[in-house]
């Protein structure tokens, strides 16, 4: 003669459980028939509904089942009886659309049969519903770039070093992706503001004159490239510096499921940094430029620009986007002062400051060893080695 047993279904997350009590009359040799099979792990994603059917039965069941109201079902999960048999509800429809705060959580649905009244050990089977969190990563840049960056692979995060020039466009491709297979999440790149140097509210180099010199992070113009971005910067006059700019990027999901990397804990897989040196005494030729127009920008004469570029064979036909010299470097010596150097090189403090915007010459901020860009005169002076000049008698 069969014995009376109680069936309980338990879905729990930590202390949160719900019970589905089903009463059957079964034999002592009860066997759980569960589909999906016990131990199955089902993936679910935030904002995406996961619908499935769950069938649960016990071999040799006799009599009708009774389903009690569920208690403690996780938010956004709906469980309904889908079909009934002579033993009661034999399959359930489950629909679960996780909310953002449920990302990374695992929920277990356990179907348990125990003897009534406790005359046989209970048996059960469980499946797990795992709400997958995005795992954003940056695919490290590769290929030949216009500025051929130097990589520091052991740094954290991985750092690339570049040289850039006033007037030349720097464009570096980057790609962000989710390392989770089959993930529907959209992964984006954003600047890490706190890691920028000089400090910038956007995390990118700012314009010095309206829009001139503003850097940008843009989605790739090739719309077929998912997660592809371009860092673009055309440095302007006033952004030359002996110190490196630093720009860092972090991969994240567009819904904000992954919080920003904590201060002091930048993750190499999710971030990358660029160290960019905007060279002084260098200029990138623009269409229509001549030695005369370039000299006017730098408040000097065309002959100075000509003599600073002995490798330019045809000064009347400058090739756009090639680099030319606008001056020569002088290494600051102990005891040098800005005013004394301006006098020595037959220039003004303002002119010296315009080509050395990274040094506060008005406060005599010279430091021994500083690289100073100098535009020594050519007309009406006699110079030795380009720097040691004396005026010509007129």
Secondary structure, 3 states (H helix, E strand, C coil): CCEEEEEEEEEEECCEEEEEEEEEEECCCCCEEEECCCCCEEEEECCCCEEEEEEEEECCCECCCCCCCCCCCCCCEEEEEEEEECCEEEEEEEEECCCHHHCCCEEEEEEEEEECCCCCCCEEEEEEEEEECCCEEEECCCCCCCCCCEEECCCCCEEEEEEECCCCEEEEEEEEEECCCCCCCCEEEEECHHHCECCCCCCCCCCCECCECCCEEEECCCCCCCCEEEEEEECCCCCCCCCCEEEEEEEEECCCCCCCCCCCCCCHHHEEEEEEEECCCEEECCCCCCHHHHHHHCCCCHHHHHHCCCCCCCCCCCCCCCEEECCEEEECCCCCCHHHHHHHCCCCHHHHHHCCCCCCHHHCCCCCCCEEEECCCCCCEEEECCCEEEECCC
